[in-house]
Amino acid sequence: MTPEASDAESTEHTDNAENTKNAKNTEHAENKEEEQDRPQDAWSARRDLVDHSPKSMHVGANARFGGGLVAGDQHGVSGGLVAGDVIMGSKTEIYHFGVSATGHGSGEVPPATLDRLAPYFVAEESVFEGLVTRLHTERVVVLSGPHFTGRRTAALMLLHRLGVSPVRTLVRDTTPEQLVQQLSDDKHPARGYVLCDLTTRRDQPLREPHLLAARDQLAKNDGYLVITVGPTAALEDISPVGWKPPSPGDVLAAHLRVLTDEATAHRLLALPSVAEFLGRDHQLREVADFAKTLKRYADGEVGEAAVRNFSLFSLESQVQEWFEEDEERVPLRDKAFLVALAAFDGGPYALTAELSDLLYAFLQGTENSALRPQVPVFGTHIGKRLQLARADRYQEEENTEWGPVIQSKAAFLDDRVSLVLLREVWTGHPSARPALVRWLQRLADDGRPLVRTRAASTVAVLAYADLPSTMALVIEPWATSRLFRRRLVAVNALTLAHLLDAPNIPRILDAWCESDDEGMCWVAIRAYGLIGAERPEQTLAALRSAVRKQYGRPESDGDGNGDGAGERDGVGDLMVNQLAESVELLLLSPAGDQVLTELLRTLDDDRAVHDLALGGFLSACRRRKEDERHGRPLVLDWYATSAADGGRTAGGITRLWRAALDDRRHTRDALDELTSWIHTADRDPETEGALAALLPTLAGTAAEHQRLSHLLRTMRGEDSPPPPDVAARLLTTLSARQ
């Protein structure tokens, strides 16, 4: 064997050993991770879902999805967004917008064009006249402002107001050093010049000497120059004039008066669809195109749907423009930021930027797998990013596991953008899917509840737009994972997808609840607790079937009379507890009365169903107002309200309490919870009053009375052996009503 061959064999052996070592380390890390992974209880998970879902989904605003009013408090997951048209797209296509003003090249602007443009132009007259005077005096004016705010039109109108002709536009990539050369072009003489969106770099800023040289050259020909730049342009020793665009309402009114007559313009402006359009964040170019559509509507060329859908259509066009434009206009890193902002709309800006760079790295890997992804540590200015995204930054309180804190947040100005953008990326650019799926998988494993919730809300939108692909690529892998945190993201994704009216979610849950796959069954059971309130009878039937299946597992004694969920171990115990937590959420949902009736109807059917009802009921009894440790018990408030109204619910709550206290499998838990209620009553007179009404109804027999009397006589205070004062008062009430 040659030395080279020996070296190669040695290297190969070393590589194989290293790969084996890495594989073992990875497997060990995954096993350790799985050992530490435990399911979050359903109530806390529901709270995270409510706290961290995007505002565009309005979670917590409607009683449809389990959000209930128990004694005046909101407790479930809910939603009220009609998102179909937003996600799937406008139904009426009108026409695509033309290229943006930044695309204009060099050339002469005909005087007729300026004359035709002038009647449409709107500006505050005193301010505009001041600009005209300044241009006349200094010959050069630099206008600074965001894209699509009418900067180019304002520049042309400044020259038109001065009466200079001809007017010539210069290409945007004219460097500051080339500016004087462009102004002294004898082949194309002009008196007015417009340079829109001058390209500047940090190493090639526009400096005062450039303007002084341009002014000298213009003076030779009695010429004038208006330059427009963005807010982050590189300038030195130059004070640009900030351009403040006119209001969209004024621009629309001006256009309609030119396109139609005064009476027609007034009638069109009064349309509800016009008010809705003006209430959104629309660029002036979109306002101008909307005026043309209104003119066609007035002439009978298009119907009311064209007017109504125009706002959404213009939004779709903007999103398509972002992802279809080349790297010069919207670089890949900015595209990644747009996607991240859609996922974390209204979330902390720093978090959005951090995770957008993670997506950027994955997208680079898709574009060129041979290159190692590179993410600049410093780069795009936050103002430029938000300007491109048509977004805003603001301070707002954010709920965290450590309490509320003030965060600097970022959100699209139009709350529909995130839905439209995610649909466009997922269905319009399938090549981005591998990177997007990897990104979502990383988000699902993140330790921050906000991040995991936004992964779920993002997938919910994708599921609405393309359910089969989203199920196969994202949701099913999460559901079948051994890690509970991934399963929980699947639960939230399906819940929010149902909130958006994605098709077939209940059908999926019904099938998964009967599945032999442990993960799918777990996901279905958890999701039932969140969305099952809209069909309580079917949901409880599915939960009963699932709990019977668990009691029939080998760890049970096989005849449905095993030692009970609390004494079982392994996965069966986890699943039974999860079933009880889903019942808990359903009891505290808007359908609570129906759920209670259904639980009572089947309470004595068999041991599994009996334990399910009592386990879920006692879990619900632990929940307090505002989730505070010493808050008023929600079920006790529910009882008091029903008893005051003479409702049947109070009797149902009493029956479940008596059943729990009388069942040896649940007696200890029931007494512990009753003790907790008594401690709360020691601080809260209203709780004491409700408990004083409830306790006598739980003492229907001598044995029940003896049990409660013993509890009140022997119970300890929370922090010391003496019983709380309220115990003696409640004992007196109990004995007096015996």
WOSULDA-V278384 format. One record per residue. N is the residue number from 0. RES is the residue in three letters. SS is DSSP state (H for helix, E for strand, L for the rest). PSI is psi in radians with two decimals (NA if undefined). D_LAST is the distance of its C-alpha to the last C-alpha in whole Angstrom. Layout:
BEGIN
n/res/ss/psi/d_last
N/RES/SS/PSI/D_LAST
N/RES/SS/PSI/D_LAST
END
This chain:
BEGIN
n/res/ss/psi/d_last
0/MET/L/2.32/100
1/THR/L/2.78/101
2/PRO/H/-0.64/100
3/GLU/H/-0.75/98
4/ALA/H/-0.68/97
5/SER/H/-0.74/95
6/ASP/H/-0.72/94
7/ALA/H/-0.74/92
8/GLU/H/-0.68/91
9/SER/H/-0.73/89
10/THR/H/-0.75/88
11/GLU/H/-0.72/86
12/HIS/H/-0.72/85
13/THR/H/-0.75/83
14/ASP/H/-0.78/82
15/ASN/H/-0.72/80
16/ALA/H/-0.72/79
17/GLU/H/-0.73/77
18/ASN/H/-0.73/76
19/THR/H/-0.72/74
20/LYS/H/-0.77/73
21/ASN/H/-0.71/72
22/ALA/H/-0.73/70
23/LYS/H/-0.70/68
24/ASN/H/-0.72/67
25/THR/H/-0.77/66
26/GLU/H/-0.71/64
27/HIS/H/-0.74/62
28/ALA/H/-0.72/61
29/GLU/H/-0.70/60
30/ASN/H/-0.71/58
31/LYS/H/-0.70/57
32/GLU/H/-0.71/56
33/GLU/H/-0.64/54
34/GLU/H/-0.63/52
35/GLN/H/-0.23/51
36/ASP/L/2.15/50
37/ARG/L/2.59/46
38/PRO/L/2.37/44
39/GLN/L/2.45/43
40/ASP/L/2.64/39
41/ALA/H/-0.63/39
42/TRP/H/-0.79/37
43/SER/H/-0.69/40
44/ALA/H/-0.68/42
45/ARG/H/-0.68/41
46/ARG/H/-0.75/41
47/ASP/H/-0.69/45
48/LEU/H/-0.74/46
49/VAL/H/-0.75/44
50/ASP/H/-0.60/46
51/HIS/H/-0.03/49
52/SER/L/2.63/50
53/PRO/L/2.61/53
54/LYS/H/-0.48/53
55/SER/H/-0.31/55
56/MET/H/-0.13/52
57/HIS/L/0.69/49
58/VAL/L/2.24/47
59/GLY/L/0.00/43
60/ALA/L/-0.11/45
61/ASN/L/2.57/43
62/ALA/H/0.09/40
63/ARG/H/-0.66/42
64/PHE/H/0.78/42
65/GLY/E/-0.07/39
66/GLY/L/1.97/38
67/GLY/L/2.79/35
68/LEU/E/1.71/33
69/VAL/E/1.89/30
70/ALA/L/0.66/29
71/GLY/L/0.03/32
72/ASP/E/2.66/34
73/GLN/E/2.22/36
74/HIS/L/-0.15/36
75/GLY/L/-3.08/38
76/VAL/E/2.35/42
77/SER/L/3.00/43
78/GLY/L/2.73/47
79/GLY/L/0.38/49
80/LEU/L/2.22/52
81/VAL/L/1.67/55
82/ALA/L/-0.02/57
83/GLY/H/-0.97/59
84/ASP/H/-0.59/62
85/VAL/H/-0.82/62
86/ILE/H/-0.75/62
87/MET/H/-0.29/64
88/GLY/L/2.76/67
89/SER/L/2.60/68
90/LYS/L/-0.34/69
91/THR/L/2.03/72
92/GLU/L/2.33/75
93/ILE/L/-1.23/77
94/TYR/L/2.81/80
95/HIS/L/2.59/80
96/PHE/L/2.68/80
97/GLY/L/3.09/84
98/VAL/L/2.68/85
99/SER/L/2.90/83
100/ALA/H/-0.43/86
101/THR/H/-0.22/86
102/GLY/H/-0.04/88
103/HIS/L/2.32/91
104/GLY/L/-2.87/94
105/SER/L/2.52/97
106/GLY/E/2.90/99
107/GLU/E/2.42/100
108/VAL/E/2.00/98
109/PRO/L/2.47/100
110/PRO/H/-0.60/100
111/ALA/H/-0.60/99
112/THR/H/-0.74/95
113/LEU/H/-0.70/95
114/ASP/H/-0.66/96
115/ARG/H/-0.53/93
116/LEU/H/-0.53/91
117/ALA/H/-0.78/91
118/PRO/L/-0.40/89
119/TYR/L/-0.30/86
120/PHE/L/2.37/86
121/VAL/L/2.32/83
122/ALA/L/2.78/83
123/GLU/L/2.03/82
124/GLU/H/-0.78/86
125/SER/H/-0.70/86
126/VAL/H/-0.75/85
127/PHE/H/-0.68/87
128/GLU/H/-0.62/90
129/GLY/H/-0.65/90
130/LEU/H/-0.70/90
131/VAL/H/-0.76/93
132/THR/H/-0.75/95
133/ARG/H/-0.76/94
134/LEU/H/-0.72/95
135/HIS/H/-0.62/99
136/THR/H/-0.81/99
137/GLU/H/-0.25/98
138/ARG/L/-0.34/99
139/VAL/E/2.26/96
140/VAL/E/2.37/92
141/VAL/E/2.02/90
142/LEU/E/2.27/86
143/SER/E/2.33/83
144/GLY/L/2.93/80
145/PRO/L/2.89/78
146/HIS/L/2.67/79
147/PHE/L/0.65/79
148/THR/L/0.23/79
149/GLY/L/0.33/82
150/ARG/H/-0.78/84
151/ARG/H/-0.75/87
152/THR/H/-0.72/87
153/ALA/H/-0.71/87
154/ALA/H/-0.78/90
155/LEU/H/-0.68/92
156/MET/H/-0.51/91
157/LEU/H/-0.80/93
158/LEU/H/-0.65/96
159/HIS/H/-0.69/96
160/ARG/H/-0.56/95
161/LEU/H/-0.28/98
162/GLY/L/0.38/101
163/VAL/L/2.55/102
164/SER/L/2.50/103
165/PRO/L/2.91/103
166/VAL/E/2.34/100
167/ARG/E/2.38/99
168/THR/E/2.46/96
169/LEU/E/2.62/97
170/VAL/L/2.55/95
171/ARG/L/-0.42/92
172/ASP/L/0.27/93
173/THR/L/2.16/96
174/THR/L/2.75/96
175/PRO/H/-0.63/96
176/GLU/H/-0.48/99
177/GLN/H/-0.06/101
178/LEU/H/-0.86/100
179/VAL/H/-0.67/103
180/GLN/H/-0.72/105
181/GLN/H/-0.61/103
182/LEU/H/-0.28/103
183/SER/L/0.42/107
184/ASP/L/1.83/108
185/ASP/H/-0.39/111
186/LYS/H/-0.44/110
187/HIS/H/1.18/107
188/PRO/L/2.54/108
189/ALA/L/2.80/105
190/ARG/L/-0.42/104
191/GLY/E/2.44/100
192/TYR/E/2.47/98
193/VAL/E/2.22/94
194/LEU/E/1.75/93
195/CYS/L/2.34/89
196/ASP/L/0.96/87
197/LEU/L/2.27/90
198/THR/L/2.07/89
199/THR/L/2.67/89
200/ARG/E/2.87/88
201/ARG/L/-0.55/87
202/ASP/L/-0.06/91
203/GLN/E/1.13/92
204/PRO/L/2.82/91
205/LEU/E/2.08/92
206/ARG/E/2.88/94
207/GLU/H/-0.71/95
208/PRO/H/-0.57/99
209/HIS/H/-0.75/98
210/LEU/H/-0.65/97
211/LEU/H/-0.72/100
212/ALA/H/-0.69/103
213/ALA/H/-0.70/101
214/ARG/H/-0.71/102
215/ASP/H/-0.75/105
216/GLN/H/-0.72/106
217/LEU/H/-0.61/104
218/ALA/H/-0.51/106
219/LYS/H/-0.60/110
220/ASN/L/0.20/109
221/ASP/L/0.85/107
222/GLY/L/2.97/103
223/TYR/E/2.58/100
224/LEU/E/2.32/97
225/VAL/E/2.19/93
226/ILE/E/2.34/91
227/THR/E/2.41/88
228/VAL/E/2.80/85
229/GLY/L/2.96/82
230/PRO/L/-0.42/80
231/THR/L/0.33/80
232/ALA/L/2.56/84
233/ALA/L/1.91/86
234/LEU/E/2.53/88
235/GLU/E/2.19/90
236/ASP/L/0.54/91
237/ILE/L/2.34/90
238/SER/L/1.69/88
239/PRO/L/2.82/87
240/VAL/E/2.13/85
241/GLY/E/2.17/82
242/TRP/L/2.09/82
243/LYS/L/1.99/79
244/PRO/L/2.68/78
245/PRO/L/2.88/78
246/SER/L/2.53/75
247/PRO/H/-0.60/74
248/GLY/H/-0.72/74
249/ASP/H/-0.69/77
250/VAL/H/-0.76/79
251/LEU/H/-0.76/77
252/ALA/H/-0.74/78
253/ALA/H/-0.74/82
254/HIS/H/-0.74/82
255/LEU/H/-0.61/81
256/ARG/H/-0.53/84
257/VAL/H/-0.72/86
258/LEU/H/-0.50/85
259/THR/L/-2.82/85
260/ASP/L/3.05/85
261/GLU/H/-0.77/83
262/ALA/H/-0.75/81
263/THR/H/-0.71/80
264/ALA/H/-0.75/79
265/HIS/H/-0.72/77
266/ARG/H/-0.72/75
267/LEU/H/-0.68/75
268/LEU/H/-0.36/73
269/ALA/L/-0.07/71
270/LEU/L/2.43/69
271/PRO/H/-0.65/66
272/SER/H/-0.52/67
273/VAL/H/-0.75/69
274/ALA/H/-0.70/67
275/GLU/H/-0.73/65
276/PHE/H/-0.83/68
277/LEU/H/-0.35/69
278/GLY/L/-0.15/65
279/ARG/L/2.97/66
280/ASP/L/1.72/68
281/HIS/L/2.47/71
282/GLN/L/2.80/75
283/LEU/H/-0.54/77
284/ARG/H/-0.60/79
285/GLU/H/-0.61/76
286/VAL/H/-0.75/76
287/ALA/H/-0.73/80
288/ASP/H/-0.56/79
289/PHE/H/-0.66/76
290/ALA/H/-0.67/79
291/LYS/H/-0.67/81
292/THR/H/-0.72/78
293/LEU/H/-0.63/77
294/LYS/H/-0.75/81
295/ARG/H/-0.62/81
296/TYR/H/-0.75/78
297/ALA/H/-0.56/80
298/ASP/L/-0.02/83
299/GLY/L/0.24/81
300/GLU/L/-0.48/81
301/VAL/L/2.81/78
302/GLY/L/-3.08/75
303/GLU/H/-0.54/71
304/ALA/H/-0.63/70
305/ALA/H/-0.68/73
306/VAL/H/-0.77/72
307/ARG/H/-0.65/68
308/ASN/H/-0.08/69
309/PHE/H/-0.69/71
310/SER/H/-0.82/69
311/LEU/H/-0.69/68
312/PHE/H/-0.71/71
313/SER/H/-0.61/72
314/LEU/H/-0.77/70
315/GLU/H/-0.71/71
316/SER/H/-0.69/74
317/GLN/H/-0.78/73
318/VAL/H/-0.76/72
319/GLN/H/-0.66/74
320/GLU/H/-0.73/77
321/TRP/H/-0.74/75
322/PHE/H/-0.15/75
323/GLU/H/-0.35/79
324/GLU/L/2.79/81
325/ASP/L/3.08/83
326/GLU/L/-0.45/82
327/GLU/L/-0.71/84
328/ARG/L/-0.84/82
329/VAL/L/1.62/78
330/PRO/L/2.83/79
331/LEU/H/-0.65/76
332/ARG/H/-0.64/74
333/ASP/H/-0.61/74
334/LYS/H/-0.72/73
335/ALA/H/-0.67/70
336/PHE/H/-0.69/69
337/LEU/H/-0.73/68
338/VAL/H/-0.77/66
339/ALA/H/-0.69/64
340/LEU/H/-0.60/64
341/ALA/H/-0.66/62
342/ALA/H/-0.63/60
343/PHE/L/0.55/59
344/ASP/L/2.19/59
345/GLY/L/0.13/57
346/GLY/E/3.08/57
347/PRO/E/2.33/59
348/TYR/H/-0.77/62
349/ALA/H/-0.69/63
350/LEU/H/-0.77/61
351/THR/H/-0.80/63
352/ALA/H/-0.72/66
353/GLU/H/-0.85/65
354/LEU/H/-0.38/64
355/SER/H/-0.59/67
356/ASP/H/-0.55/69
357/LEU/H/-0.77/68
358/LEU/H/-0.68/68
359/TYR/H/-0.74/72
360/ALA/H/-0.73/73
361/PHE/H/-0.70/71
362/LEU/H/-0.65/73
363/GLN/H/-0.70/76
364/GLY/H/-0.58/76
365/THR/H/-0.72/76
366/GLU/H/-0.67/79
367/ASN/L/1.67/81
368/SER/L/-0.29/80
369/ALA/L/-0.33/83
370/LEU/L/2.54/82
371/ARG/L/2.20/79
372/PRO/L/2.46/77
373/GLN/L/2.26/78
374/VAL/L/2.03/75
375/PRO/L/2.38/77
376/VAL/L/-0.72/75
377/PHE/L/2.62/76
378/GLY/L/-2.01/77
379/THR/L/2.29/76
380/HIS/L/2.47/75
381/ILE/H/-0.66/71
382/GLY/H/-0.70/72
383/LYS/H/-0.71/75
384/ARG/H/-0.84/72
385/LEU/H/-0.57/70
386/GLN/H/-0.79/73
387/LEU/H/-0.74/74
388/ALA/H/-0.06/70
389/ARG/L/0.94/70
390/ALA/E/2.96/67
391/ASP/E/2.63/65
392/ARG/E/2.45/64
393/TYR/E/2.89/61
394/GLN/E/2.33/59
395/GLU/E/2.68/55
396/GLU/E/2.42/52
397/GLU/E/2.29/51
398/ASN/L/2.28/47
399/THR/L/3.00/48
400/GLU/L/-0.22/46
401/TRP/L/0.22/47
402/GLY/L/3.02/46
403/PRO/L/2.43/48
404/VAL/E/2.72/51
405/ILE/E/2.26/54
406/GLN/E/2.62/57
407/SER/E/2.00/60
408/LYS/E/2.86/60
409/ALA/E/2.42/62
410/ALA/E/2.57/61
411/PHE/E/2.52/64
412/LEU/L/-0.50/64
413/ASP/L/2.07/64
414/ASP/L/-0.05/60
415/ARG/L/-0.23/62
416/VAL/H/-0.78/64
417/SER/H/-0.73/62
418/LEU/H/-0.81/61
419/VAL/H/-0.72/65
420/LEU/H/-0.80/66
421/LEU/H/-0.68/64
422/ARG/H/-0.74/65
423/GLU/H/-0.78/69
424/VAL/H/-0.73/69
425/TRP/H/-0.72/67
426/THR/H/-0.44/69
427/GLY/H/-0.30/72
428/HIS/L/1.21/73
429/PRO/H/-0.41/72
430/SER/H/-0.35/74
431/ALA/H/-0.15/72
432/ARG/H/-0.80/69
433/PRO/H/-0.78/70
434/ALA/H/-0.69/69
435/LEU/H/-0.69/66
436/VAL/H/-0.77/65
437/ARG/H/-0.71/65
438/TRP/H/-0.80/64
439/LEU/H/-0.63/61
440/GLN/H/-0.69/60
441/ARG/H/-0.68/61
442/LEU/H/-0.67/59
443/ALA/H/-0.43/56
444/ASP/L/0.00/56
445/ASP/L/2.60/56
446/GLY/L/-0.16/54
447/ARG/L/2.21/53
448/PRO/H/-0.65/50
449/LEU/H/-0.77/52
450/VAL/H/-0.80/55
451/ARG/H/-0.68/53
452/THR/H/-0.72/51
453/ARG/H/-0.50/55
454/ALA/H/-0.74/56
455/ALA/H/-0.76/54
456/SER/H/-0.60/54
457/THR/H/-0.81/58
458/VAL/H/-0.55/58
459/ALA/H/-0.73/55
460/VAL/H/-0.74/58
461/LEU/H/-0.66/61
462/ALA/H/-0.66/59
463/TYR/H/-0.73/59
464/ALA/H/-0.60/62
465/ASP/L/1.46/63
466/LEU/H/-0.84/60
467/PRO/H/-0.82/62
468/SER/H/-0.71/64
469/THR/H/-0.70/61
470/MET/H/-0.83/59
471/ALA/H/-0.70/62
472/LEU/H/-0.48/63
473/VAL/H/-1.03/60
474/ILE/H/-0.81/56
475/GLU/H/-0.75/57
476/PRO/H/-0.64/58
477/TRP/H/-0.78/55
478/ALA/H/-0.60/53
479/THR/L/0.06/55
480/SER/L/2.69/55
481/ARG/L/-0.26/53
482/LEU/L/2.21/52
483/PHE/H/-0.56/49
484/ARG/H/-0.58/50
485/ARG/H/-0.69/53
486/ARG/H/-0.69/50
487/LEU/H/-0.63/48
488/VAL/H/-0.63/51
489/ALA/H/-0.72/52
490/VAL/H/-0.88/48
491/ASN/H/-0.62/48
492/ALA/H/-0.79/52
493/LEU/H/-0.68/51
494/THR/H/-0.84/48
495/LEU/H/-0.56/50
496/ALA/H/-0.70/53
497/HIS/H/-0.65/50
498/LEU/H/-0.65/49
499/LEU/L/0.04/53
500/ASP/L/0.54/53
501/ALA/L/2.56/55
502/PRO/L/2.60/55
503/ASN/L/0.25/54
504/ILE/H/-0.81/51
505/PRO/H/-0.64/48
506/ARG/H/-0.71/51
507/ILE/H/-0.79/52
508/LEU/H/-0.71/48
509/ASP/H/-0.75/47
510/ALA/H/-0.73/50
511/TRP/H/-0.58/50
512/CYS/H/-0.49/46
513/GLU/L/-0.03/48
514/SER/L/2.64/51
515/ASP/L/-0.20/51
516/ASP/L/2.08/52
517/GLU/H/-0.74/49
518/GLY/H/-0.81/50
519/MET/H/-0.72/50
520/CYS/H/-0.75/47
521/TRP/H/-0.80/45
522/VAL/H/-0.77/47
523/ALA/H/-0.75/46
524/ILE/H/-0.76/42
525/ARG/H/-0.73/42
526/ALA/H/-0.59/44
527/TYR/H/-0.68/41
528/GLY/H/-0.43/39
529/LEU/H/-0.63/41
530/ILE/H/-0.03/42
531/GLY/H/-0.21/40
532/ALA/H/-0.34/38
533/GLU/H/-0.20/41
534/ARG/H/1.21/40
535/PRO/H/-0.68/37
536/GLU/H/-0.81/37
537/GLN/H/-0.67/40
538/THR/H/-0.82/39
539/LEU/H/-0.58/36
540/ALA/H/-0.73/38
541/ALA/H/-0.70/41
542/LEU/H/-0.66/38
543/ARG/H/-0.75/37
544/SER/H/-0.70/40
545/ALA/H/-0.70/41
546/VAL/H/-0.62/38
547/ARG/H/-0.65/39
548/LYS/H/-0.68/42
549/GLN/H/-0.69/41
550/TYR/H/-0.29/39
551/GLY/L/0.03/42
552/ARG/L/2.86/44
553/PRO/L/-0.53/46
554/GLU/L/-0.25/43
555/SER/L/2.92/41
556/ASP/L/0.00/41
557/GLY/L/-0.19/42
558/ASP/L/0.31/40
559/GLY/L/0.13/37
560/ASN/L/0.71/35
561/GLY/L/-3.08/36
562/ASP/L/-0.07/34
563/GLY/L/2.80/33
564/ALA/H/-0.68/34
565/GLY/H/-0.32/33
566/GLU/H/0.05/35
567/ARG/L/2.80/38
568/ASP/L/3.12/41
569/GLY/L/-2.84/44
570/VAL/H/-0.54/45
571/GLY/H/-0.72/42
572/ASP/H/-0.78/39
573/LEU/H/-0.72/41
574/MET/H/-0.71/41
575/VAL/H/-0.74/37
576/ASN/H/-0.68/36
577/GLN/H/-0.67/38
578/LEU/H/-0.72/37
579/ALA/H/-0.68/33
580/GLU/H/-0.58/35
581/SER/H/-0.68/36
582/VAL/H/-0.68/33
583/GLU/H/-0.85/31
584/LEU/H/-0.67/34
585/LEU/H/-0.66/34
586/LEU/H/-0.59/30
587/LEU/L/0.34/31
588/SER/L/3.08/34
589/PRO/L/-0.40/35
590/ALA/L/0.35/34
591/GLY/H/-0.76/30
592/ASP/H/-0.76/29
593/GLN/H/-0.70/31
594/VAL/H/-0.76/31
595/LEU/H/-0.77/27
596/THR/H/-0.74/28
597/GLU/H/-0.65/30
598/LEU/H/-0.73/28
599/LEU/H/-0.61/26
600/ARG/H/-0.62/28
601/THR/L/0.21/30
602/LEU/L/-0.68/27
603/ASP/L/0.32/27
604/ASP/L/-0.86/31
605/ASP/L/3.01/32
606/ARG/H/-0.76/31
607/ALA/H/-0.82/34
608/VAL/H/-0.65/32
609/HIS/H/-0.84/28
610/ASP/H/-0.66/29
611/LEU/H/-0.82/31
612/ALA/H/-0.82/28
613/LEU/H/-0.65/26
614/GLY/H/-0.78/29
615/GLY/H/-0.69/29
616/PHE/H/-0.81/26
617/LEU/H/-0.59/25
618/SER/H/-0.73/29
619/ALA/H/-0.59/28
620/CYS/H/-0.34/25
621/ARG/L/-0.26/27
622/ARG/L/2.42/29
623/ARG/E/2.80/29
624/LYS/H/2.37/31
625/GLU/H/0.31/35
626/ASP/H/0.40/34
627/GLU/L/2.59/34
628/ARG/L/-0.71/32
629/HIS/L/0.34/29
630/GLY/L/2.86/29
631/ARG/L/2.33/26
632/PRO/E/2.31/25
633/LEU/H/-0.73/27
634/VAL/H/-0.62/24
635/LEU/H/-0.69/21
636/ASP/H/-0.71/23
637/TRP/H/-0.79/24
638/TYR/H/-0.83/20
639/ALA/H/-0.73/20
640/THR/H/-0.78/23
641/SER/H/-0.73/22
642/ALA/H/-0.68/19
643/ALA/H/-0.55/21
644/ASP/H/-0.02/24
645/GLY/L/0.42/21
646/GLY/L/2.86/23
647/ARG/L/-0.31/22
648/THR/H/-0.67/23
649/ALA/H/-0.74/19
650/GLY/H/-0.64/18
651/GLY/H/-0.71/21
652/ILE/H/-0.73/20
653/THR/H/-0.76/16
654/ARG/H/-0.73/18
655/LEU/H/-0.67/20
656/TRP/H/-0.82/18
657/ARG/H/-0.69/16
658/ALA/H/-0.71/19
659/ALA/H/-0.74/21
660/LEU/H/-0.47/18
661/ASP/H/-0.06/18
662/ASP/L/2.10/22
663/ARG/L/-0.42/24
664/ARG/L/-0.40/27
665/HIS/L/-0.11/25
666/THR/H/-0.82/22
667/ARG/H/-0.80/24
668/ASP/H/-0.69/25
669/ALA/H/-0.77/21
670/LEU/H/-0.68/20
671/ASP/H/-0.74/23
672/GLU/H/-0.67/23
673/LEU/H/-0.67/19
674/THR/H/-0.73/20
675/SER/H/-0.71/23
676/TRP/H/-0.70/21
677/ILE/H/-0.69/19
678/HIS/H/-0.68/23
679/THR/H/-0.69/24
680/ALA/H/-0.45/21
681/ASP/L/-0.37/23
682/ARG/L/-0.39/26
683/ASP/L/1.94/25
684/PRO/H/-0.62/23
685/GLU/H/-0.70/22
686/THR/H/-0.70/21
687/GLU/H/-0.75/18
688/GLY/H/-0.75/17
689/ALA/H/-0.68/17
690/LEU/H/-0.61/15
691/ALA/H/-0.51/13
692/ALA/H/-0.57/13
693/LEU/H/-0.79/13
694/LEU/H/-0.77/11
695/PRO/H/-0.52/7
696/THR/H/-0.29/10
697/LEU/H/-0.07/11
698/ALA/L/1.04/8
699/GLY/L/-0.36/9
700/THR/L/2.91/9
701/ALA/H/-0.68/9
702/ALA/H/-0.72/12
703/GLU/H/-0.72/11
704/HIS/H/-0.73/8
705/GLN/H/-0.73/11
706/ARG/H/-0.83/13
707/LEU/H/-0.69/12
708/SER/H/-0.75/11
709/HIS/H/-0.73/15
710/LEU/H/-0.83/16
711/LEU/H/-0.56/15
712/ARG/H/-0.55/16
713/THR/H/-0.11/19
714/MET/L/2.61/20
715/ARG/L/2.79/24
716/GLY/L/2.96/25
717/GLU/L/-0.66/28
718/ASP/L/-0.06/31
719/SER/L/2.79/30
720/PRO/L/-0.66/28
721/PRO/L/2.45/25
722/PRO/L/2.70/22
723/PRO/L/2.63/22
724/ASP/H/-0.57/21
725/VAL/H/-0.44/18
726/ALA/H/-0.73/16
727/ALA/H/-0.69/15
728/ARG/H/-0.73/15
729/LEU/H/-0.60/12
730/LEU/H/-0.69/11
731/THR/H/-0.76/10
732/THR/H/-0.76/9
733/LEU/H/-0.79/6
734/SER/H/-0.62/5
735/ALA/H/-0.47/6
736/ARG/L/0.12/4
737/GLN/L/NA/0
END
